Amino acid sequence: MIRVCDSPIAPEAELAAFRAALPNAGAIASFIGCVRDDGQTQALTLSHYPGFTETVIAGFVEQVSERWNLLGTLILHRVGKMSLGEPIVLVATASAHRREAFEACDYLMDRLKCDAPFWKQETVAGETRWIEPHPQDHSDLNRWSS
Amino acid sequence: MATILFFGRFSDLSDRLEVQLPETVTDKQSLSAFLSGEIEGFAELAARSDTRISVNMKVTMAEVAVRNEDEIAYMSALSGG
């Protein structure tokens, strides 16, 4: 399931529902990305390209399903204004064994960081500024090319 | 009329546009040249290597034609997660 939403994500409830729908899964890996309190950031605002963003993410899911043997995939991504500590993204993958679930979850997060049509602004001291991927994000993504 | 959408840093430069494309605009490159003349700061941002342009929600590195019924989106560096 893929969902881009402008209302808060409840990761625990979403994961419980994901797990309940996959009683045969031997492994479920998940990642929750939250607005980090770095002592400066006051809020984060994400925007997306409705329709296109969901299509691009669906492509990631197709690719991940070709590479790993998965039983299910869950991607929830927030847009709009978020406060410190709020979940931005939830990714979960289910498989028969742990390695596939771990790797697929990791891969999906790398794709979301660098290739998903989202744009992120942080508010610091009342001013907003764009945030772009770090070189490390691209290095992380490149790990999957080998 | 073509619809031009602006995302990320591009949204600082312009809101969504509904424009009748001049005859000189036939593809992404000529559209970018046209918009560079219309929008201050557009040329610099469009020239960045991390800028992506979609035509009818399809992104290709190759040149593609643009027409008046198309939806074209200019996107600065993507940043999800």
Backbone of each chain as ProteinMPNN parsed JSONL, in Angstrom:
{"seq_chain_A": "MIRVCDSPIAPEAELAAFRAALPNAGAIASFIGCVRDDGQTQALTLSHYPGFTETVIAGFVEQVSERWNLLGTLILHRVGKMSLGEPIVLVATASAHRREAFEACDYLMDRLKCDAPFWKQETVAGETRWIEPHPQDHSDLNRWSS", "coords_chain_A": {"N_chain_A": [[0.835, -1.198, 0.0], [0.44, 2.216, -0.765], [0.55, 5.469, 0.429], [0.118, 8.899, 0.394], [-0.178, 11.487, 2.576], [-1.829, 14.221, 4.235], [-2.341, 14.326, 6.842], [-1.566, 13.425, 10.281], [0.603, 10.578, 10.726], [0.058, 7.435, 12.202], [2.182, 5.38, 13.296], [2.322, 2.964, 14.847], [-0.275, 1.866, 14.848], [-0.628, 1.572, 12.104], [1.373, -0.266, 11.479], [0.53, -2.441, 12.971], [-1.83, -3.112, 11.633], [-0.783, -3.745, 9.143], [0.776, -5.967, 9.766], [-1.217, -7.687, 10.705], [-2.56, -8.242, 8.396], [-0.907, -9.919, 7.083], [-0.457, -12.76, 7.878], [1.206, -14.864, 7.25], [3.751, -13.938, 7.073], [7.147, -14.194, 7.876], [8.929, -12.356, 8.618], [9.07, -8.944, 9.368], [10.156, -5.82, 8.513], [10.708, -2.46, 9.469], [10.737, 1.11, 9.034], [10.764, 4.249, 10.527], [10.688, 7.567, 9.875], [11.32, 10.64, 11.415], [10.638, 14.086, 12.306], [13.485, 15.688, 13.097], [14.811, 16.897, 16.144], [17.056, 19.224, 16.178], [17.862, 21.272, 17.65], [17.623, 23.641, 16.349], [15.812, 23.575, 14.198], [12.404, 24.333, 13.705], [10.114, 23.516, 12.461], [8.961, 21.364, 9.811], [8.197, 21.337, 6.397], [6.62, 19.621, 3.89], [6.141, 19.132, 0.408], [4.429, 17.81, -2.491], [3.912, 16.274, -5.741], [0.927, 15.782, -6.695], [-0.443, 12.724, -7.706], [1.649, 12.215, -9.608], [3.739, 11.768, -7.795], [2.818, 9.527, -6.341], [2.742, 7.678, -8.403], [5.443, 7.43, -9.085], [6.457, 6.345, -6.714], [5.089, 3.939, -6.728], [6.438, 2.735, -8.777], [8.903, 2.274, -7.535], [8.125, 0.303, -5.756], [7.437, -1.749, -7.482], [9.964, -2.303, -8.524], [11.342, -3.105, -6.236], [10.002, -5.384, -5.632], [10.703, -7.023, -7.677], [13.324, -7.481, -7.118], [13.572, -8.511, -4.53], [12.059, -11.152, -2.646], [9.1, -10.528, -1.642], [6.352, -10.328, 0.659], [4.684, -8.295, 1.235], [4.308, -4.708, 1.108], [4.557, -1.529, 2.598], [4.088, 1.869, 2.361], [3.976, 4.945, 3.725], [3.681, 8.388, 3.526], [4.122, 11.603, 4.743], [2.849, 14.865, 3.939], [2.779, 18.465, 3.98], [2.764, 20.662, 6.87], [4.89, 19.867, 9.567], [5.536, 19.16, 13.002], [8.248, 19.094, 15.426], [9.462, 15.841, 16.053], [7.311, 14.563, 14.896], [6.142, 11.86, 12.843], [7.438, 11.462, 9.563], [7.678, 9.654, 7.542], [6.78, 6.279, 6.925], [7.948, 3.129, 6.342], [7.447, -0.203, 5.562], [8.26, -3.615, 5.192], [7.513, -6.938, 4.277], [8.43, -10.334, 4.51], [9.403, -13.773, 3.961], [11.738, -14.361, 5.277], [14.252, -12.695, 7.3], [16.4, -11.216, 6.02], [15.639, -10.385, 3.44], [13.494, -8.695, 4.011], [14.74, -6.682, 5.569], [16.65, -5.61, 3.725], [15.05, -4.765, 1.572], [13.484, -2.797, 2.765], [15.417, -0.942, 3.487], [16.394, -0.265, 0.941], [14.087, 0.91, -0.204], [13.83, 3.204, 1.383], [16.16, 4.569, 0.64], [15.569, 5.119, -2.034], [13.319, 6.754, -1.702], [14.469, 8.957, -0.444], [16.109, 10.141, -2.408], [14.899, 9.987, -4.949], [12.153, 10.325, -4.977], [9.358, 12.348, -5.724], [9.245, 14.68, -3.71], [9.41, 17.678, -1.823], [11.251, 19.521, 0.493], [11.088, 21.743, 3.17], [12.647, 23.504, 5.799], [11.924, 25.195, 8.838], [13.632, 27.642, 10.423], [14.424, 29.717, 13.026], [12.221, 31.233, 12.359], [12.487, 31.588, 9.643], [12.206, 30.122, 6.379], [13.811, 27.453, 4.622], [15.047, 25.597, 1.836], [15.607, 22.097, 1.835], [17.917, 19.811, 0.637], [18.942, 16.623, -0.787], [21.694, 15.033, 0.914], [25.183, 14.416, 0.109], [25.74, 11.92, 1.193], [23.286, 10.649, 1.067], [23.032, 10.087, -1.641], [25.234, 8.413, -1.933], [24.4, 6.298, -0.359], [22.248, 5.395, -1.875], [23.567, 4.573, -4.167], [24.759, 2.232, -3.365], [23.137, 0.16, -4.082], [23.464, -0.278, -6.728], [25.514, -1.916, -7.412]], "CA_chain_A": [[0.0, 0.0, 0.0], [1.156, 3.5, -0.824], [-0.352, 6.576, 0.763], [0.688, 10.216, 0.702], [-1.277, 12.068, 3.344], [-1.532, 15.49, 4.904], [-2.707, 14.201, 8.263], [-0.523, 12.691, 10.995], [0.723, 9.124, 10.604], [0.12, 6.699, 13.479], [2.963, 4.218, 12.856], [2.035, 1.723, 15.564], [-1.54, 1.326, 14.347], [-0.423, 1.173, 10.703], [2.172, -1.498, 11.478], [-0.316, -3.526, 13.49], [-2.742, -3.502, 10.552], [0.051, -4.365, 8.105], [1.143, -7.3, 10.263], [-2.423, -8.517, 10.788], [-2.966, -8.63, 7.032], [0.111, -10.822, 6.534], [-0.186, -13.762, 8.925], [2.235, -15.823, 6.824], [5.077, -13.309, 7.025], [8.058, -14.587, 8.934], [9.76, -11.204, 8.966], [8.59, -7.608, 8.994], [11.107, -4.752, 8.844], [10.063, -1.152, 9.296], [11.508, 2.318, 9.303], [9.961, 5.456, 10.768], [11.486, 8.796, 9.841], [10.623, 11.687, 12.173], [11.242, 15.421, 12.279], [14.555, 15.653, 14.109], [15.046, 18.105, 16.94], [18.496, 19.491, 16.164], [18.09, 22.476, 18.435], [17.372, 24.825, 15.524], [14.611, 23.412, 13.364], [11.142, 24.51, 14.412], [9.079, 22.76, 11.747], [9.324, 20.87, 8.487], [7.047, 21.364, 5.49], [6.872, 18.85, 2.672], [5.149, 19.21, -0.662], [4.592, 16.76, -3.495], [3.242, 16.476, -7.025], [-0.146, 14.793, -6.578], [-0.596, 11.832, -8.864], [2.974, 11.831, -10.089], [4.514, 11.227, -6.672], [2.332, 8.175, -6.058], [3.146, 6.822, -9.529], [6.881, 7.171, -8.956], [6.653, 5.413, -5.589], [4.613, 2.625, -7.185], [7.551, 2.177, -9.549], [9.889, 1.74, -6.57], [7.585, -0.946, -5.198], [7.603, -2.758, -8.536], [11.381, -2.669, -8.61], [11.742, -3.825, -5.021], [9.361, -6.694, -5.684], [11.469, -7.835, -8.632], [14.657, -7.765, -6.562], [13.445, -9.317, -3.315], [10.822, -11.926, -2.582], [8.35, -9.893, -0.557], [4.942, -10.668, 0.828], [3.921, -7.063, 1.323], [5.05, -3.455, 1.239], [3.748, -0.41, 3.079], [4.789, 3.162, 2.33], [3.141, 6.103, 4.073], [4.532, 9.578, 3.525], [3.416, 12.839, 5.09], [3.122, 16.17, 3.346], [2.24, 19.531, 4.821], [3.641, 21.157, 7.93], [5.063, 18.92, 10.675], [6.267, 19.641, 14.18], [9.347, 18.243, 15.894], [9.084, 14.531, 16.552], [6.235, 13.938, 14.119], [6.579, 10.963, 11.769], [7.393, 11.944, 8.178], [7.546, 8.52, 6.633], [6.791, 4.915, 7.46], [8.144, 2.085, 5.336], [7.497, -1.553, 6.13], [8.329, -4.693, 4.209], [7.289, -8.253, 4.873], [8.951, -11.44, 3.704], [9.469, -15.028, 4.708], [12.942, -14.349, 6.116], [14.59, -11.322, 7.688], [17.337, -10.481, 5.168], [14.907, -9.736, 2.344], [12.704, -7.585, 4.564], [15.684, -5.607, 5.935], [17.256, -4.976, 2.547], [14.017, -4.088, 0.787], [13.098, -1.596, 3.511], [16.554, -0.031, 3.343], [16.389, 0.191, -0.457], [12.96, 1.831, -0.426], [14.134, 4.495, 2.005], [17.149, 5.259, -0.194], [14.879, 5.644, -3.215], [12.463, 7.869, -1.276], [15.315, 10.105, -0.117], [16.751, 10.785, -3.569], [14.19, 9.887, -6.232], [10.705, 10.514, -4.868], [9.007, 13.768, -5.896], [8.872, 15.455, -2.524], [10.299, 18.828, -1.581], [11.262, 19.694, 1.946], [11.545, 23.033, 3.701], [12.675, 23.579, 7.25], [11.773, 26.521, 9.418], [14.656, 27.916, 11.442], [14.337, 31.113, 13.483], [11.136, 31.909, 11.646], [12.762, 31.639, 8.2], [12.163, 28.806, 5.741], [14.844, 27.194, 3.614], [14.909, 24.289, 1.195], [16.555, 21.048, 2.195], [18.157, 18.917, -0.494], [19.663, 15.426, -0.345], [23.118, 15.144, 1.22], [25.988, 13.46, -0.669], [25.605, 10.587, 1.787], [22.046, 10.038, 0.57], [23.32, 9.527, -2.974], [26.135, 7.278, -1.715], [23.569, 5.203, 0.141], [21.47, 4.863, -3.004], [24.482, 3.92, -5.114], [25.114, 0.893, -2.888], [22.268, -0.851, -4.69], [23.785, -0.398, -8.152], [26.57, -2.922, -7.63]], "C_chain_A": [[0.87, 1.247, 0.0], [0.152, 4.588, -0.461], [0.457, 7.829, 1.063], [-0.431, 10.991, 1.376], [-0.848, 13.373, 4.01], [-1.988, 15.498, 6.354], [-1.674, 13.319, 8.959], [-0.58, 11.177, 10.765], [0.778, 8.531, 12.014], [0.857, 5.388, 13.198], [2.579, 2.907, 13.543], [0.752, 1.072, 15.031], [-1.382, 0.831, 12.908], [0.35, -0.14, 10.631], [1.361, -2.683, 11.982], [-1.255, -4.032, 12.398], [-1.982, -4.224, 9.441], [0.379, -5.805, 8.503], [-0.066, -8.226, 10.274], [-2.857, -9.032, 9.42], [-2.014, -9.651, 6.42], [0.483, -11.905, 7.553], [0.908, -14.756, 8.548], [3.636, -15.227, 6.789], [5.931, -13.783, 8.196], [8.9, -13.421, 9.414], [9.096, -9.917, 8.495], [9.641, -6.605, 9.457], [10.405, -3.424, 8.622], [11.03, -0.024, 9.621], [10.533, 3.466, 9.486], [10.915, 6.636, 10.767], [10.693, 9.916, 10.491], [11.337, 13.033, 12.011], [12.228, 15.507, 13.447], [14.666, 16.995, 14.837], [16.555, 18.327, 17.021], [18.842, 20.771, 16.928], [17.829, 23.762, 17.666], [16.041, 24.747, 14.774], [13.354, 23.54, 14.216], [10.022, 23.685, 13.779], [9.626, 22.34, 10.396], [8.065, 20.899, 7.628], [7.403, 20.62, 4.21], [5.747, 19.072, 1.672], [5.415, 18.091, -1.65], [3.823, 17.133, -4.748], [2.14, 15.418, -7.077], [-0.327, 13.982, -7.867], [0.745, 11.316, -9.35], [3.786, 11.178, -8.969], [4.105, 9.779, -6.381], [2.759, 7.198, -7.164], [4.624, 6.458, -9.439], [7.135, 6.164, -7.835], [6.178, 4.011, -5.966], [5.691, 1.946, -8.034], [8.629, 1.601, -8.637], [9.419, 0.37, -6.043], [7.69, -2.073, -6.226], [9.042, -3.255, -8.59], [11.813, -3.498, -7.401], [11.165, -5.247, -5.033], [10.066, -7.622, -6.674], [12.791, -8.288, -8.016], [14.612, -8.675, -5.333], [12.092, -10.027, -3.315], [10.006, -11.436, -1.382], [6.91, -10.378, -0.526], [4.075, -9.41, 0.903], [4.814, -5.851, 1.521], [4.091, -2.356, 1.686], [4.599, 0.856, 3.024], [3.771, 4.255, 2.62], [4.053, 7.318, 4.174], [3.685, 10.808, 3.806], [3.782, 13.967, 4.143], [2.448, 17.213, 4.234], [3.233, 19.9, 5.909], [3.672, 20.182, 9.101], [5.886, 19.539, 11.787], [7.38, 18.669, 14.532], [8.796, 16.927, 16.44], [8.009, 13.83, 15.744], [6.798, 12.993, 13.068], [6.41, 11.61, 10.394], [7.075, 10.784, 7.245], [7.55, 7.218, 7.429], [6.937, 3.967, 6.289], [8.187, 0.752, 6.06], [7.503, -2.564, 4.999], [8.176, -6.022, 4.935], [7.793, -9.329, 3.927], [8.962, -12.704, 4.563], [10.629, -14.996, 5.703], [13.471, -12.922, 6.268], [15.425, -10.563, 6.66], [16.61, -9.718, 4.06], [14.112, -8.532, 2.866], [13.599, -6.407, 4.925], [16.167, -4.854, 4.697], [16.221, -4.199, 1.737], [13.588, -2.781, 1.458], [14.177, -0.517, 3.358], [16.588, 0.584, 1.938], [15.271, 1.214, -0.694], [13.225, 3.194, 0.199], [15.164, 5.277, 1.186], [16.501, 5.85, -1.436], [14.003, 6.843, -2.835], [13.287, 9.132, -1.029], [15.756, 10.873, -1.365], [15.873, 10.881, -4.814], [12.689, 10.105, -6.152], [10.373, 12.004, -4.967], [8.374, 14.393, -4.647], [9.863, 16.615, -2.421], [10.104, 19.252, -0.135], [11.806, 21.076, 2.308], [11.58, 22.945, 5.219], [12.519, 25.035, 7.68], [12.765, 26.662, 10.564], [14.589, 29.403, 11.764], [13.314, 31.902, 12.658], [11.323, 32.002, 10.145], [12.673, 30.223, 7.625], [13.287, 28.676, 4.731], [14.68, 25.768, 3.09], [15.991, 23.344, 1.696], [16.695, 20.118, 0.995], [18.955, 17.71, -0.013], [21.137, 15.726, -0.08], [23.889, 14.182, 0.32], [25.873, 12.038, -0.129], [24.346, 9.877, 1.304], [22.273, 9.393, -0.789], [24.264, 8.329, -2.859], [25.348, 6.057, -1.248], [22.797, 4.55, -1.015], [22.366, 4.079, -3.968], [24.909, 2.516, -4.659], [24.344, -0.192, -3.624], [22.571, -1.061, -6.165], [24.771, -1.517, -8.423], [25.984, -4.329, -7.678]], "O_chain_A": [[1.896, 1.316, 0.677], [-0.96, 4.619, -0.987], [1.369, 7.81, 1.89], [-1.514, 11.138, 0.811], [0.328, 13.591, 4.303], [-2.016, 16.541, 7.007], [-0.977, 12.547, 8.3], [-1.652, 10.586, 10.63], [1.455, 9.057, 12.897], [0.216, 4.382, 12.891], [2.517, 1.86, 12.897], [0.715, -0.135, 14.793], [-1.934, -0.205, 12.538], [0.029, -1.017, 9.829], [1.494, -3.797, 11.475], [-1.453, -5.239, 12.254], [-2.478, -5.196, 8.869], [0.276, -6.73, 7.697], [0.033, -9.396, 9.905], [-3.441, -10.11, 9.301], [-2.291, -10.19, 5.349], [1.618, -11.949, 8.029], [1.475, -15.416, 9.418], [4.603, -15.934, 6.506], [5.498, -13.774, 9.348], [9.512, -13.48, 10.481], [8.621, -9.823, 7.363], [9.977, -6.544, 10.64], [9.604, -3.282, 7.699], [11.993, -0.187, 10.371], [9.598, 3.637, 8.704], [11.845, 6.692, 11.571], [9.525, 10.124, 10.162], [12.505, 13.086, 11.624], [11.851, 15.412, 14.614], [14.621, 18.065, 14.23], [17.243, 17.7, 17.827], [19.962, 21.276, 16.857], [17.813, 24.847, 18.248], [15.267, 25.702, 14.725], [13.244, 22.949, 15.29], [9.11, 23.219, 14.461], [10.615, 22.883, 9.906], [6.987, 20.523, 8.089], [8.374, 20.957, 3.533], [4.575, 19.185, 2.033], [6.491, 17.492, -1.651], [3.168, 18.174, -4.807], [2.397, 14.278, -7.462], [-0.356, 14.532, -8.968], [0.942, 10.109, -9.486], [4.438, 10.156, -9.181], [4.96, 8.913, -6.198], [3.092, 6.044, -6.893], [5.007, 5.315, -9.687], [7.934, 5.241, -7.992], [6.787, 3.016, -5.573], [5.833, 0.724, -8.005], [9.203, 0.555, -8.937], [10.201, -0.571, -5.908], [7.996, -3.213, -5.876], [9.304, -4.454, -8.686], [12.557, -4.469, -7.534], [11.77, -6.183, -4.51], [10.032, -8.844, -6.531], [13.311, -9.351, -8.355], [15.501, -9.502, -5.126], [11.122, -9.556, -3.908], [10.208, -11.885, -0.254], [6.338, -10.778, -1.54], [2.87, -9.466, 0.66], [5.928, -5.956, 2.035], [2.959, -2.269, 1.209], [5.698, 0.9, 3.577], [2.826, 4.462, 1.858], [5.086, 7.268, 4.841], [2.651, 11.019, 3.172], [4.892, 14.014, 3.613], [1.656, 16.884, 5.117], [4.396, 19.498, 5.871], [2.63, 19.725, 9.572], [6.801, 20.329, 11.551], [7.444, 17.561, 14.001], [7.812, 16.899, 17.179], [7.813, 12.624, 15.892], [7.827, 13.291, 12.461], [5.382, 12.22, 10.1], [6.308, 10.92, 6.292], [8.224, 7.083, 8.45], [6.141, 4.0, 5.35], [8.889, 0.603, 7.06], [6.836, -2.385, 3.981], [8.651, -6.198, 6.057], [7.609, -9.251, 2.712], [8.577, -12.689, 5.732], [10.532, -15.521, 6.812], [13.166, -12.051, 5.454], [15.186, -9.375, 6.444], [16.921, -8.561, 3.778], [14.071, -7.481, 2.226], [13.265, -5.261, 4.626], [16.101, -3.626, 4.633], [16.497, -3.094, 1.27], [13.358, -1.778, 0.783], [13.879, 0.656, 3.131], [16.784, 1.789, 1.775], [15.494, 2.255, -1.313], [12.885, 4.223, -0.384], [15.059, 6.496, 1.051], [16.843, 6.958, -1.848], [13.952, 7.832, -3.567], [12.859, 10.238, -1.36], [15.772, 12.104, -1.372], [16.08, 11.763, -5.648], [12.014, 10.072, -7.181], [11.047, 12.829, -4.35], [7.163, 14.595, -4.557], [11.002, 16.525, -2.878], [8.99, 19.333, 0.382], [12.846, 21.506, 1.809], [10.677, 22.392, 5.847], [12.925, 25.964, 6.981], [12.738, 25.908, 11.536], [14.688, 30.244, 10.871], [13.521, 33.066, 12.314], [10.419, 32.448, 9.437], [13.019, 29.25, 8.294], [13.671, 29.643, 4.072], [14.238, 24.866, 3.803], [17.13, 23.741, 1.944], [15.699, 19.693, 0.411], [19.576, 17.761, 1.049], [21.748, 16.557, -0.752], [23.308, 13.222, -0.185], [25.904, 11.071, -0.89], [24.335, 8.656, 1.148], [21.778, 8.3, -1.062], [24.121, 7.349, -3.59], [25.598, 4.933, -1.685], [22.71, 3.326, -1.113], [21.962, 3.051, -4.512], [25.365, 1.71, -5.47], [24.822, -1.316, -3.777], [21.985, -1.944, -6.791], [24.855, -2.015, -9.546], [26.721, -5.299, -7.853]]}, "seq_chain_B": "MATILFFGRFSDLSDRLEVQLPETVTDKQSLSAFLSGEIEGFAELAARSDTRISVNMKVTMAEVAVRNEDEIAYMSALSGG", "coords_chain_B": {"N_chain_B": [[-3.777, 25.665, -24.449], [-0.97, 25.372, -22.364], [-0.097, 23.771, -19.322], [1.955, 24.798, -16.764], [3.832, 23.675, -14.157], [5.369, 24.267, -10.991], [7.783, 23.134, -8.79], [9.329, 22.676, -5.562], [12.297, 24.565, -5.287], [11.646, 25.976, -7.585], [9.083, 26.791, -7.125], [9.365, 29.043, -5.677], [9.736, 30.939, -7.542], [7.597, 31.147, -9.297], [4.03, 30.828, -9.536], [1.696, 28.264, -10.519], [1.237, 28.122, -14.056], [-0.909, 28.882, -16.764], [-0.546, 28.794, -20.002], [-0.464, 30.038, -23.375], [1.504, 28.582, -25.632], [4.18, 30.047, -27.396], [5.009, 29.902, -30.941], [7.638, 29.327, -31.183], [8.243, 27.598, -29.194], [8.789, 24.301, -28.911], [9.792, 22.085, -27.715], [11.294, 20.672, -24.666], [13.667, 22.094, -24.23], [13.351, 24.511, -25.682], [11.131, 25.461, -24.382], [12.16, 25.918, -21.831], [13.944, 27.952, -22.445], [12.168, 29.94, -23.241], [10.725, 30.362, -20.832], [12.796, 31.258, -19.293], [13.143, 33.782, -20.197], [10.9, 34.952, -19.274], [10.676, 34.662, -16.517], [12.292, 35.772, -13.756], [15.373, 34.566, -12.595], [14.883, 32.019, -13.337], [16.418, 30.734, -15.354], [18.919, 30.105, -14.196], [18.213, 28.255, -12.251], [16.98, 26.274, -13.791], [19.142, 25.329, -15.163], [20.557, 23.8, -13.438], [22.068, 20.678, -12.506], [20.548, 18.923, -11.068], [17.956, 19.459, -11.63], [14.744, 18.438, -12.685], [12.534, 17.717, -15.349], [9.239, 17.156, -16.128], [6.977, 15.873, -18.548], [3.68, 15.665, -19.013], [3.623, 14.059, -16.734], [5.787, 12.357, -17.079], [9.176, 11.686, -16.833], [12.013, 12.209, -18.663], [15.407, 11.946, -19.693], [15.983, 12.488, -22.234], [15.303, 14.681, -25.028], [12.024, 15.924, -25.508], [8.962, 16.568, -27.277], [6.881, 19.412, -26.65], [3.542, 20.496, -26.217], [0.594, 22.541, -26.6], [-1.448, 21.362, -25.096], [-0.248, 20.056, -23.058], [0.969, 19.066, -19.751], [3.474, 20.412, -17.993], [6.109, 20.009, -15.765], [8.371, 21.613, -13.629], [10.992, 20.679, -11.597], [12.892, 21.051, -8.716], [15.772, 19.764, -6.896], [14.991, 16.59, -5.565], [13.585, 15.53, -2.445], [12.739, 13.383, -0.336], [11.489, 11.375, 2.423]], "CA_chain_B": [[-3.026, 26.184, -23.31], [-0.142, 24.424, -21.617], [-0.03, 24.001, -17.876], [3.328, 24.71, -16.267], [3.846, 23.546, -12.696], [6.684, 24.558, -10.406], [7.927, 22.47, -7.499], [10.574, 22.938, -4.848], [12.813, 25.929, -5.44], [10.937, 26.651, -8.68], [7.843, 27.393, -6.628], [9.696, 30.383, -5.175], [9.823, 31.853, -8.68], [6.324, 31.334, -9.998], [2.898, 29.947, -9.298], [1.249, 27.523, -11.696], [0.913, 28.959, -15.208], [-1.667, 28.365, -17.904], [-0.034, 29.693, -21.05], [-0.476, 29.686, -24.798], [2.924, 28.543, -25.986], [4.512, 30.652, -28.695], [5.409, 28.924, -31.964], [9.058, 28.993, -31.008], [8.368, 26.549, -28.172], [8.431, 23.003, -29.486], [10.318, 20.998, -26.883], [11.66, 21.107, -23.317], [14.738, 23.092, -24.269], [12.829, 25.818, -26.103], [10.233, 25.938, -23.327], [12.998, 26.471, -20.762], [14.462, 29.24, -22.939], [11.036, 30.866, -23.185], [10.44, 30.697, -19.433], [13.945, 32.023, -18.779], [12.909, 35.183, -20.561], [9.688, 35.435, -18.608], [10.721, 34.535, -15.055], [13.619, 36.101, -13.217], [16.016, 33.514, -11.812], [14.516, 30.696, -13.839], [17.496, 30.134, -16.157], [19.937, 29.551, -13.309], [17.683, 27.049, -11.602], [16.738, 25.254, -14.825], [20.433, 24.818, -15.633], [21.177, 22.916, -12.434], [22.075, 19.271, -12.929], [19.55, 18.133, -10.339], [16.602, 19.842, -12.049], [14.042, 17.452, -13.515], [11.364, 18.261, -16.055], [8.322, 16.102, -16.589], [5.946, 16.24, -19.523], [2.546, 14.767, -18.763], [4.022, 13.169, -15.632], [6.859, 11.435, -17.471], [10.487, 12.328, -16.824], [13.046, 11.556, -19.474], [16.58, 12.773, -19.913], [15.982, 12.839, -23.661], [14.44, 15.788, -25.429], [10.688, 15.525, -25.963], [8.143, 17.675, -27.75], [5.833, 19.93, -25.766], [2.43, 21.081, -26.97], [-0.257, 23.392, -25.771], [-2.325, 20.611, -24.19], [0.586, 19.3, -22.12], [1.284, 19.535, -18.394], [4.936, 20.333, -17.833], [6.48, 20.355, -14.383], [9.779, 21.875, -13.308], [11.223, 20.194, -10.237], [14.257, 21.16, -8.183], [16.243, 18.515, -6.286], [13.965, 15.882, -4.8], [14.028, 15.281, -1.069], [11.708, 12.733, 0.467], [11.934, 10.636, 3.598]], "C_chain_B": [[-2.211, 25.069, -22.668], [-0.185, 24.796, -20.136], [1.414, 23.797, -17.429], [3.263, 24.71, -14.738], [5.271, 23.742, -12.186], [6.752, 23.946, -9.013], [9.293, 22.769, -6.892], [11.003, 24.386, -5.045], [12.11, 26.693, -6.563], [9.668, 27.343, -8.186], [8.09, 28.758, -5.984], [9.628, 31.419, -6.297], [8.479, 32.141, -9.322], [5.27, 30.401, -9.447], [2.606, 29.208, -10.602], [0.87, 28.484, -12.832], [0.027, 28.195, -16.188], [-1.317, 29.296, -19.048], [-0.254, 29.122, -22.446], [0.977, 29.727, -25.251], [3.159, 29.234, -27.33], [5.016, 29.587, -29.665], [6.852, 28.478, -31.812], [9.268, 27.878, -29.986], [7.867, 25.226, -28.745], [8.876, 21.825, -28.611], [10.743, 21.561, -25.526], [12.686, 22.236, -23.343], [14.205, 24.476, -24.651], [11.821, 26.355, -25.085], [11.054, 26.575, -22.199], [13.57, 27.83, -21.176], [13.374, 30.306, -22.869], [10.774, 31.321, -21.744], [11.586, 31.499, -18.806], [13.798, 33.504, -19.087], [11.741, 35.802, -19.818], [9.825, 35.531, -17.089], [12.147, 34.785, -14.566], [14.153, 34.953, -12.352], [15.767, 32.112, -12.333], [15.694, 30.011, -14.544], [18.535, 29.449, -15.278], [19.456, 28.234, -12.678], [17.473, 25.924, -12.612], [18.04, 24.605, -15.277], [21.09, 23.862, -14.634], [21.04, 21.451, -12.833], [21.009, 18.44, -12.213], [18.111, 18.55, -10.657], [16.005, 18.744, -12.928], [12.821, 18.118, -14.126], [10.494, 17.084, -16.484], [7.35, 16.7, -17.598], [4.842, 15.199, -19.394], [2.939, 13.644, -17.788], [5.016, 12.092, -16.059], [8.162, 12.221, -17.526], [11.423, 11.537, -17.718], [14.218, 12.515, -19.594], [16.6, 13.271, -21.366], [15.057, 14.026, -23.914], [13.079, 15.239, -25.868], [9.923, 16.778, -26.375], [7.191, 18.143, -26.651], [4.791, 20.652, -26.619], [1.516, 21.833, -26.009], [-1.163, 22.631, -24.807], [-1.549, 19.888, -23.086], [0.646, 19.945, -20.728], [2.782, 19.33, -18.19], [5.278, 20.791, -16.42], [7.984, 20.537, -14.272], [9.986, 21.548, -11.837], [12.676, 20.409, -9.834], [14.593, 19.85, -7.471], [15.178, 17.897, -5.387], [14.492, 15.557, -3.406], [12.899, 14.698, -0.233], [12.29, 12.148, 1.737], [12.181, 11.497, 4.806]], "O_chain_B": [[-2.707, 23.962, -22.457], [-0.295, 25.964, -19.763], [2.016, 22.754, -17.685], [2.714, 25.622, -14.119], [6.243, 23.422, -12.869], [5.896, 24.202, -8.166], [10.262, 23.069, -7.59], [10.19, 25.307, -4.98], [11.99, 27.917, -6.501], [9.233, 28.347, -8.751], [7.157, 29.532, -5.77], [9.483, 32.615, -6.045], [8.244, 33.237, -9.83], [5.578, 29.316, -8.953], [3.196, 29.495, -11.644], [0.26, 29.526, -12.596], [0.212, 26.997, -16.402], [-1.74, 30.452, -19.067], [-0.233, 27.911, -22.664], [1.604, 30.787, -25.253], [2.412, 29.019, -28.285], [5.405, 28.496, -29.248], [7.237, 27.395, -32.253], [10.344, 27.285, -29.921], [6.68, 25.06, -29.024], [8.383, 20.707, -28.763], [10.585, 22.752, -25.257], [12.591, 23.201, -22.585], [14.556, 25.481, -24.033], [11.672, 27.569, -24.941], [10.695, 27.631, -21.677], [13.668, 28.745, -20.358], [13.638, 31.444, -22.48], [10.622, 32.512, -21.476], [11.37, 32.312, -17.906], [14.265, 34.362, -18.339], [11.612, 37.024, -19.743], [9.183, 36.364, -16.45], [13.079, 34.073, -14.939], [13.448, 34.442, -11.482], [16.349, 31.141, -11.85], [15.928, 28.821, -14.336], [18.979, 28.342, -15.582], [20.194, 27.253, -12.593], [17.753, 24.76, -12.322], [18.041, 23.459, -15.724], [22.071, 23.195, -14.962], [20.038, 21.039, -13.417], [20.616, 17.379, -12.697], [17.165, 18.063, -10.038], [16.678, 18.193, -13.799], [12.17, 18.961, -13.509], [10.965, 16.142, -17.122], [6.961, 17.864, -17.508], [5.052, 14.01, -19.636], [2.634, 12.469, -17.993], [5.069, 11.023, -15.45], [8.253, 13.268, -18.167], [11.597, 10.332, -17.539], [14.046, 13.734, -19.596], [17.157, 14.325, -21.674], [14.161, 14.326, -23.125], [13.008, 14.201, -26.527], [10.189, 17.883, -25.901], [6.752, 17.346, -25.822], [5.116, 21.321, -27.6], [1.655, 21.762, -24.788], [-1.603, 23.193, -23.805], [-2.144, 19.183, -22.271], [0.419, 21.141, -20.545], [3.279, 18.204, -18.216], [4.799, 21.823, -15.949], [8.764, 19.718, -14.759], [9.283, 22.046, -10.958], [13.587, 19.987, -10.546], [13.776, 18.93, -7.45], [14.554, 18.572, -4.569], [15.688, 15.338, -3.214], [12.196, 15.414, 0.48], [13.446, 12.399, 2.081], [12.561, 10.987, 5.86]]}, "name": "protein", "num_of_chains": 2, "seq": "MIRVCDSPIAPEAELAAFRAALPNAGAIASFIGCVRDDGQTQALTLSHYPGFTETVIAGFVEQVSERWNLLGTLILHRVGKMSLGEPIVLVATASAHRREAFEACDYLMDRLKCDAPFWKQETVAGETRWIEPHPQDHSDLNRWSSMATILFFGRFSDLSDRLEVQLPETVTDKQSLSAFLSGEIEGFAELAARSDTRISVNMKVTMAEVAVRNEDEIAYMSALSGG"}
